[in-house]
Amino acid sequence: MNTLKKRFIYVLQMPTESRELFIRDNEIIENADGELDCPLDSILKRYHLEWDDLFRMNVGTVFLLQEDIEERKVIRSISFENLHYHR
């Protein structure tokens, strides 16, 4: 019997492609409301990316996904459509 545990992924959705940023177990936190979360800043840093890189890559949406052997479930999404980055 295959027992694949759940894992978490940030997906950067761009117009012509997507990129997956895998999240380590110790990077997932449970907030005060009991919801699972992971600071995007820390994952970007581990992948040597910054917020302005997301805008340069023309990211439209960032999804936080929970994945197991049967499905991928969106925990939350961040739309960059109407966001502007000022350094």
Secondary structure, 3 states (H helix, E strand, C coil): CCCCCCEEEEEEECCCCEEEEEECHHHCEECCCCCEECCHHHHHHHCCCCHHHHHHCCCCEEEEEEECCCCEEEEEEEECCCCCCCC
